[in-house]
């Protein structure tokens, strides 16, 4: 069961044109905010990603933009 789910997730990620996977995306939010610039694409914004963005926006003077295009979501600092 676990292996089958993993294979499914890996195939979905490899078929995507996203630059990062959903488990890395949420970890890039704080470094991008501290740098004041940056962007990446992710196949699907996870709940962790959306939560991290909301928390960072409350503590730092940055705003993130999520735009869905070509089957991926582009995450960037406005």
N, C-alpha and C positions, 0 to 999 in steps of 0.2 A: 504494500500500500504506500508506504513512505517513498520507496524508490520510484514507483510509478508517478507519484505527484511531482517528485523532483525532475524526472525526465520531461514531464509535461511543461513545467516552469522553464527549464533550460531551453527546450525547443521554442517556446514562445519568445524568450529573450533573444535567442539567436536569429529568429525570423524578423525581429524588430530592427528598425534603424536607430533606435535609441542609443545614446552614448553611454548611459549608465543604467544599471539595474535598479529595481525598486528598493532593494535593501541598502544600496549605497547612496541613493538620492537624498534621503533624509539627513545623512551625515555630512553632506556638502553645504547645507544651508548656513550653518554658523561660520565656517571659513569664508564663504562668499560674502556674508554680511560684514564680517570684520575687514575684508579686503575692500568692500564698497563697490565691487563689480563682479561680473561673471554670469555665465549661463551654461545650461546643459539641457539635454533632452532625456526624457524617461518615458518608457512605454505606457505606464499607468501611474498616476500619482497615488501613493499609498496614504492611508490614514496617518501613519507616522510622519510622512513628508508634510502633509497639510498641518498637522499639529506643531511640528517644529517651526514651520514658517510663521504660524500664528504666535508662538511664544517669542521667537526672535524679533518679530515686528513690534511686540509690546515692550521690549527692552532696548532695542537699538533703533536709531533713526533711519531705517531702511524700509522699503516696500518691495515685495516680490510680485512678479507677474507670471501667471500661468496661462499659456496660450496653446490650445490644441491645434496641431497642423500636421498633415501627412501621416496620421496614425500615431503620432507621438505628442507628448506635452513638453513644450519649451518652458523651462523655469529660468527666470532672469530677474535681476535687480533693476527696478525702474530708475 
